[in-house]
Amino acid sequence: MTDTIAISQHEAVGWIEIDREQKANALNLDSLKALDQAIEVYRNDESVRCIVITGKGGKAFCAGADIAYYVDIEPLQALAFMQYAQTVLAKLEELPKPVIAAVNGYALGGGMELSLACDIRIASENAIFGLPEVNLGLFPGWGGTQRLPRAVGLSVAKTMILTGSRISASKAEQIGLVAGVVPPSELRAHAAGIARQLADKSPTSLMLAKQAINRAYDTDLRTGQQLEAVQLALVYSGRDAQEGINAFMENRKPQYTGA
Ligand code: COA
């Protein structure tokens, strides 16, 4: 698609590959824009039911924001860059289809924040997660201070953000940050397997469930449950719920269309 973000579709799964291997897949403004475009391509393509994001090569998923961009940056430029990156990541989080991060090496700074905006994270055994911005006299600005505590709790989040220390894939699995760890050579196949599983479900039920779950940390329990009930009722506006129930009653595999 561009020289920094590659997209490819395999059946109902849309892949996004960060392709800046010589810079550990760090994201500069151009690659963020390309990522933004890739998200829009898949948002508008009904044949894509699930997205997988990964990094090119075996070393890095994404080493974060391109630090070169921060040299001599003015405060308002920094603000615009952070806000743009936050907007792109929020698009992923709010995308009406599931997004998997297949973390194939370093996920540092904005790279870890990118993975946090995805719905499911899986990692290769050599993956390393960290928010090292404090080591540069900064702190995370692509949503890390907000999403990491929601993902792993305040204590772990504060430790990682304030010390800038890294954690291994197995530690990430232990604290619930990733849903599975596999050998590097198996990561893509593992991601493809989960993606196919998701692609076989009703896109309507996944979309409405994702929207309800996304509100879980932003709202009180009663309001969240009310939203959950309304979202679930909305499932019946399409044919998939009836198809799923009929298929169960008829002892056959359901065929979901999203219609
Ligand atoms: N921004 C810009 N360039 C980056 C980068 C980043 N976030 N991360 C890595 N690179 C570049 C390196 O400068 C190097 O470029 P060069 O070959 O032109 O010198 C290249 O990517 C390879 O990185 P290198 O450091 O040589 O590899 P390594 O295996 O020793 O270490 C990392 C890899 C990812 C651990 C290390 O590069 C690193 O810590 N990067 C910074 C991560 C970070 O602080 N992210 C938050 C940014 S706010």
Boltz pocket constraint, residues with backbone or C-beta under 6 A from the ligand:
constraints:
  - pocket:
      binder: B
      contacts: [[A, 21], [A, 22], [A, 23], [A, 24], [A, 26], [A, 60], [A, 63], [A, 64], [A, 65], [A, 66], [A, 67], [A, 68], [A, 106], [A, 108], [A, 109], [A, 110], [A, 132], [A, 133], [A, 136]]
      max_distance: 6.0
